[in-house]
Amino acid sequence: MNAVRQNVGYPTAIVVDNGLTTSSQNHAAYLVANSSMGHYETVGLPGYTGASPFDRIAAVGFPNIASEVTVAGDVRAFVSSLTAVQLIFDAPYHRMGMLEDYARMGIGGVTGNTWGAFNINFGNRTTDLRSSQVVAYPYAGQTGVPTKWYAYEDPDPFASAPQYTQTYTGYPVTIEGKLFSKLSSVNITITDGSGNAVLCQLQTPQNDSHLTSGAMCIPFTPLTASSAYTVHAVGVLTDPFEAGTPAHPIDLTWSFTTAPSSDGKAKAANYGVRPPVVQ
């Protein structure tokens, strides 16, 4: 995870925190003990340590700035912790959470006989990102990018086009500013090596209440293996905590290359098990 954060522009590594590791591990254990999913816990059920992620994270010393990403489901989908991390990075809303400017994190993972869970808690902020800086993924020059994504995420980026939910779409492209910043007047386009536009689901703060500082473009169909794609993103970024709240124009162009066909199919198939929902 720190390797990816470095590639998208963070100069320092996110620190693993013992308290956040405990809260994260506790929630993963709760999800497995109850064969459940999501961020919330119910008093009286096995493994209960706090109703919401904010309760659990505040209890270990992070009462102000905190976040959680989690994935749980059929244990066969959790071949390794890297598999779980990849599932979260693939899901655009939660990828943005993974790439926000948090300073500390804790990771927890539990596998039972039939159910598995992987959880990451975040806390505090780093000063590594400038108010005018945008984080993009796939990042510039990235190779081996999956050609497709199994669109199963809560919130659902295809809420307005439900025919694509729980199907294989193209791999999502995301951009985001620092925590609490505001992104406006956004447009993202993807073109293939011949200059042809790739049709995509464009979700921005202007049409998606779940977004404030980020945006995503998800191709409706899988990308072509071993192929280069170019992304052009424009918008305006403002940071409410920056003196004078100046507007920073964003105009970025970068390229990435997809994985060979065999690699892409292996990742998309998720080892023969339908990928669980990322929450």
ZAMARGU-4260 file (C-alpha; in steps of 0.2 Angstrom, whole numbers, plus 5000, padded with zeros to 4 digits):
<rodrens>
0) 5000/5000/5000 | 5014/5012/5004 | 5022/5008/4987 | 5006/5013/4978 | 5005/5029/4989
5) 5023/5033/4984 | 5019/5031/4966 | 5004/5043/4966 | 5015/5057/4975 | 5016/5054/4993
10) 5034/5057/4999 | 5033/5049/5015 | 5025/5032/5021 | 5009/5031/5031 | 5013/5025/5048
15) 5006/5009/5055 | 4998/5013/5072 | 4996/5000/5086 | 4979/5007/5091 | 4972/5008/5074
20) 4978/4990/5071 | 4969/4984/5086 | 4952/4993/5081 | 4954/4986/5064 | 4958/4968/5069
25) 4943/4969/5081 | 4931/4974/5068 | 4937/4960/5056 | 4935/4948/5070 | 4917/4954/5073
30) 4913/4952/5054 | 4919/4934/5054 | 4911/4929/5070 | 4894/4935/5064 | 4896/4931/5045
35) 4892/4949/5042 | 4898/4964/5031 | 4899/4983/5033 | 4905/4996/5046 | 4893/4994/5060
40) 4891/4983/5075 | 4877/4977/5085 | 4878/4977/5104 | 4877/4960/5111 | 4884/4951/5096
45) 4900/4941/5097 | 4915/4952/5096 | 4906/4969/5098 | 4918/4983/5102 | 4909/4999/5096
50) 4894/5003/5086 | 4902/5013/5072 | 4920/5015/5065 | 4921/5032/5072 | 4917/5025/5090
55) 4930/5011/5088 | 4943/5023/5081 | 4940/5036/5094 | 4942/5024/5107 | 4960/5020/5102
60) 4965/5039/5101 | 4959/5046/5085 | 4943/5056/5089 | 4943/5069/5075 | 4949/5063/5058
65) 4946/5045/5055 | 4940/5033/5041 | 4938/5014/5038 | 4937/5003/5022 | 4932/4985/5023
70) 4928/4970/5013 | 4920/4954/5019 | 4913/4938/5012 | 4916/4920/5005 | 4933/4915/5013
75) 4939/4908/4996 | 4940/4926/4990 | 4953/4930/5003 | 4968/4921/4995 | 4980/4933/5004
80) 4980/4950/5012 | 4986/4957/4995 | 4970/4950/4987 | 4960/4960/4999 | 4970/4976/4997
85) 4968/4974/4978 | 4949/4972/4979 | 4948/4988/4989 | 4960/4998/4977 | 4950/4992/4962
90) 4934/4999/4970 | 4934/5018/4966 | 4925/5026/4981 | 4936/5015/4993 | 4952/5018/4983
95) 4950/5036/4986 | 4949/5033/5004 | 4965/5022/5003 | 4974/5037/4994 | 4968/5051/5005
100) 4981/5061/5015 | 4980/5051/5031 | 4995/5050/5042 | 4992/5033/5051 | 4983/5017/5048
105) 4980/5000/5056 | 4976/4984/5046 | 4966/4969/5052 | 4962/4952/5043 | 4953/4937/5049
110) 4948/4921/5040 | 4936/4908/5047 | 4930/4892/5040 | 4918/4900/5028 | 4919/4919/5030
115) 4934/4931/5028 | 4936/4949/5032 | 4949/4963/5029 | 4948/4980/5037 | 4959/4996/5037
120) 4957/5010/5049 | 4964/5027/5046 | 4968/5042/5057 | 4975/5059/5058 | 4982/5069/5042
125) 4998/5071/5034 | 5005/5087/5027 | 5012/5079/5012 | 4999/5085/4999 | 4998/5103/4993
130) 4981/5112/4991 | 4984/5112/4972 | 4989/5094/4971 | 4979/5080/4963 | 4981/5061/4966
135) 4977/5050/4951 | 4975/5031/4949 | 4980/5022/4939 | 4995/5033/4941 | 5006/5040/4927
140) 5017/5027/4918 | 5008/5012/4928 | 5009/4995/4919 | 5000/4979/4923 | 4984/4989/4926
145) 4969/4977/4926 | 4958/4977/4911 | 4941/4975/4921 | 4933/4978/4937 | 4918/4968/4945
150) 4907/4982/4949 | 4901/4978/4967 | 4904/4992/4979 | 4893/5001/4992 | 4890/5015/4988
155) 4887/5010/4970 | 4895/5020/4957 | 4882/5013/4944 | 4867/5018/4955 | 4861/5028/4940
160) 4865/5014/4928 | 4861/4998/4937 | 4863/4987/4922 | 4882/4988/4925 | 4881/4984/4944
165) 4889/4966/4948 | 4895/4965/4930 | 4913/4967/4923 | 4916/4984/4918 | 4932/4993/4913
170) 4945/4997/4926 | 4940/5014/4935 | 4951/5029/4934 | 4950/5041/4949 | 4957/5058/4954
175) 4956/5067/4971 | 4963/5081/4981 | 4967/5082/4999 | 4955/5079/5013 | 4941/5092/5014
180) 4946/5100/4998 | 4932/5103/4985 | 4933/5098/4967 | 4922/5107/4954 | 4919/5109/4935
185) 4926/5092/4933 | 4928/5082/4917 | 4938/5066/4914 | 4941/5058/4897 | 4950/5041/4892
190) 4957/5038/4875 | 4964/5022/4868 | 4981/5021/4858 | 4972/5026/4842 | 4964/5041/4850
195) 4947/5034/4851 | 4936/5040/4866 | 4932/5026/4879 | 4914/5028/4885 | 4913/5029/4904
200) 4902/5032/4919 | 4908/5049/4925 | 4905/5053/4943 | 4909/5070/4950 | 4904/5081/4965
205) 4892/5089/4953 | 4882/5073/4951 | 4886/5062/4965 | 4883/5067/4984 | 4896/5054/4990
210) 4910/5064/4982 | 4917/5081/4987 | 4936/5081/4983 | 4937/5067/4970 | 4930/5061/4954
215) 4930/5044/4944 | 4928/5038/4926 | 4923/5020/4924 | 4923/5012/4907 | 4907/5003/4903
220) 4916/4989/4895 | 4933/4980/4899 | 4949/4988/4892 | 4960/4980/4880 | 4974/4969/4886
225) 4992/4975/4884 | 4986/4992/4878 | 4991/5010/4882 | 4977/5023/4888 | 4978/5041/4890
230) 4968/5051/4903 | 4964/5069/4902 | 4957/5077/4918 | 4951/5095/4921 | 4943/5104/4935
235) 4945/5117/4949 | 4952/5112/4966 | 4949/5123/4982 | 4955/5120/5000 | 4944/5128/5013
240) 4958/5129/5025 | 4970/5138/5013 | 4972/5157/5016 | 4961/5166/5004 | 4953/5149/4997
245) 4961/5152/4980 | 4954/5142/4965 | 4968/5130/4958 | 4964/5125/4940 | 4968/5107/4936
250) 4973/5101/4919 | 4982/5084/4919 | 4986/5072/4905 | 4994/5055/4909 | 4995/5037/4902
255) 4995/5019/4909 | 4996/5002/4901 | 4985/4987/4904 | 4990/4970/4909 | 4993/4955/4897
260) 4977/4946/4894 | 4981/4931/4905 | 4985/4943/4920 | 4970/4953/4918 | 4959/4937/4917
265) 4967/4930/4933 | 4963/4946/4943 | 4946/4948/4936 | 4941/4930/4940 | 4946/4932/4958
270) 4952/4914/4958 | 4935/4907/4953 | 4925/4916/4967 | 4913/4931/4964 | 4922/4946/4972
275) 4913/4951/4988 | 4906/4969/4990 | 4918/4982/4996 | 4911/4994/5009
</rodrens>
